[in-house]
Amino acid sequence: MRRCIIAVLGSFTLACASLAAIAEESPGRALSAAAGVPWPTVIAHRGASHDAPEETAPAYLAARDLGADYLEADLQRTSDGVLVALHDDTLERTTDVAKVFPGREKDPISKFTLAELKRLDAGSWFNKAYPELARGKYAGLRILTLDEMIDIAEGGGETPGLYLETKAPGQFPGIEEDLRKVLENRGWLNAEGEPQGKIVLQTFEKSSLELLQKSMPKVPKILLLWTGDGYMAAKSPTTFAQSGERLKADFYARQQVKSKEEFFAWLDWAKAHGALGTGPSATLTARGDQSYMDLVQPWMNQAAHERGLFVHAYTVDDAVDFDKLSKAGVDGFFTNRTDQLLNFLGRPPSRSVDEVLKSVGY
């Protein structure tokens, strides 16, 4: 037992020494500081979404109380003009829409009023998908509005930041201005449009980045990076369906950017249009359904830093990948496991996830 303890302490010491060396060398640290962004950055992807249903109250409450730097959300708009936190284009994966509104499973969020969305159970799916993590009180959870998410952010001892994505903004013309109005009304922007708390805005869409920059020029923004599907050109035009791969993660792992020039062009465009950072995808060691293209190679991160852009990779949950990508020059992570990232960074939460969830009523 004593040998095990010594080994663990030795590993922790080495990890801390490694992190200290990275901190000394990383240009991303200064870039983050200039933007008012904590470094390394802990971004709770859809909340603590490994342990609770994504983008619901317990997921955000847990991430907040564990100590995440930011609560991350995908913003869409109801048919009656309310911003809500939802990732998917449709409701079928994470709600009981088929039961409550049969025949509307494939309808976009923009076809539902807020009152209709509030009738849906946004938690029971998680209990069925992950029985080992199921909790009785997850059944019946409701979809959150942006205002309700902000209430959670502001409701703890220390207020985390907001890391907000305009999701499929082409479906929601004017969503950028809608977002500005909510942030202003809630006091997260002052009369001059300056952030009054930690805010980062994110989007995959170039057109939305331009509109966010026009609407909120003083708020840090990042351009999320993706290969194919009309985004950054891939070296091979082969699609997943054509590839013969059984798993999408394996297909993504083989994808490459068409050229260095293509990658540089996207970075240059992002910088020229107001971005202070990029959000590239990562290929995970264990693969899984959130393992994508490897857009966090050392030369890629160096190129971003040379252009004055910090780098936040998505979506990383394991120490082996935190370590590998930190050494490659990544400045922060979108993670479903806030506690694991904080442990890796030497900032362990004072309580376990289970203790936190129980303390907030779950």
Helices and strands as residue ranges (DSSP letters): H 2-25, H 27-35, E 41-44, H 57-66, E 70-77, E 83-85, H 97-100, G 109-111, H 114-117, H 124-129, G 131-133, G 136-138, H 146-154, E 161-166, G 169-171, H 175-185, E 199-203, H 206-215, E 221-224, H 240-243, H 248-254, H 260-272, E 277-279, H 298-306, E 310-313, H 319-328, E 332-335, H 338-344, H 353-359
